[in-house]
Amino acid sequence: MKKPVLYGMDISSVCRSVSLVAKAIDLDLEFVEVNLFAGDHKSPEFLRMNPQHTIPTLDDNGNFLWDSHAIIPYLVQTYGRNDDLYPQDDIFKRARIDQRLHFDNGILYAQLRKAVTPIFFKFGTTIPQEVIIEVNAAYEFMETFLKDGLYLVGNSLTIADLSCAASISSLFELIPAEVIRFSKLHAWFQRIRGLPYYHEANGRGNTKYIALIRELREKNAMC
Ligand SMILES: N[C@@H](CCC(=O)N[C@@H](CS)C(=O)NCC(=O)O)C(=O)O
């Protein structure tokens, strides 16, 4: 059996969330860079794996899977030494984790895309006001999720935290969250940042991502 291969880019939040989970379960993934700017994801070889041409895409010995929110539970269930990050027997806890994964995909990641699309593709320099409003509403929801526990589902780290943290790390840089209003959210994020593998799996790529956005904003302002 070969080790699973992750196709992606380290600047992409949804790829970083898979890297966070892989590190959390101590899984040795092979990482293959797919340069979206060069169109690698539209090559016939890539389209054979993932006709939807998105990263991250996983190749687990010829089983191809895409969407980070499907890849992450798959990796924990297949390669995790235990089910702490995604419990099998506590069906309701697992359902709440799934809900947070959908929250990440449908709200956090969706808004992050809306925030950066004008900058990447439309020579924009600012983040649309409606996105700022939606993201603040999402911060508010997360503050509520954290009302009764240290993590997004209860008092232990789960894949919901790792998935949302990758999006939040980028959103916090682009749309800062007020510290007093969102104190639980900030404390939670500090907890995630304290994980020994955080920097390698997410922090480094996020810094590159934010630097790229800053550079593009400056360039677009000169157009
Ligand atoms: N919900 C998906 C989003 C995947 C996605 O849209 N990835 C972007 C990069 S961050 C992409 O591959 N875009 C290229 C394309 O859609 O052609 C996930 O969580 O994996």
The ligand as an SDF file (V2000), in Angstrom:
LIG
                    3D

 20 19  0  0  0  0  0  0  0  0999 V2000
  -15.7410   22.8620   -0.4910 N   0  0  0  0  0  0  0  0  0  0  0  0
  -14.5490   22.4860   -1.1820 C   0  0  0  0  0  0  0  0  0  0  0  0
  -13.9590   23.6940   -1.8740 C   0  0  0  0  0  0  0  0  0  0  0  0
  -12.8920   23.3180   -2.8610 C   0  0  0  0  0  0  0  0  0  0  0  0
  -12.4960   24.4890   -3.7280 C   0  0  0  0  0  0  0  0  0  0  0  0
  -13.3530   25.1910   -4.2920 O   0  0  0  0  0  0  0  0  0  0  0  0
  -11.1720   24.7100   -3.8320 N   0  0  0  0  0  0  0  0  0  0  0  0
  -10.6960   25.8000   -4.6620 C   0  0  0  0  0  0  0  0  0  0  0  0
   -9.3440   26.2980   -4.1580 C   0  0  0  0  0  0  0  0  0  0  0  0
   -9.3870   26.9030   -2.5400 S   0  0  0  0  0  0  0  0  0  0  0  0
  -10.4700   25.2680   -6.0800 C   0  0  0  0  0  0  0  0  0  0  0  0
  -10.0280   24.1720   -6.2500 O   0  0  0  0  0  0  0  0  0  0  0  0
  -10.7700   26.0810   -7.0980 N   0  0  0  0  0  0  0  0  0  0  0  0
  -10.5290   25.7340   -8.4570 C   0  0  0  0  0  0  0  0  0  0  0  0
  -11.7760   25.3990   -9.2200 C   0  0  0  0  0  0  0  0  0  0  0  0
  -12.8840   25.3640   -8.6280 O   0  0  0  0  0  0  0  0  0  0  0  0
  -11.6750   25.1940  -10.4280 O   0  0  0  0  0  0  0  0  0  0  0  0
  -13.5710   21.8480   -0.1920 C   0  0  0  0  0  0  0  0  0  0  0  0
  -13.7460   22.0200    1.0080 O   0  0  0  0  0  0  0  0  0  0  0  0
  -12.6640   21.1190   -0.6250 O   0  0  0  0  0  0  0  0  0  0  0  0
  1  2  1  0
  2  3  1  0
  2 18  1  0
  3  4  1  0
  4  5  1  0
  5  6  2  0
  5  7  1  0
  7  8  1  0
  8  9  1  0
  8 11  1  0
  9 10  1  0
 11 12  2  0
 11 13  1  0
 13 14  1  0
 14 15  1  0
 15 16  2  0
 15 17  1  0
 18 19  2  0
 18 20  1  0
M  END
$$$$
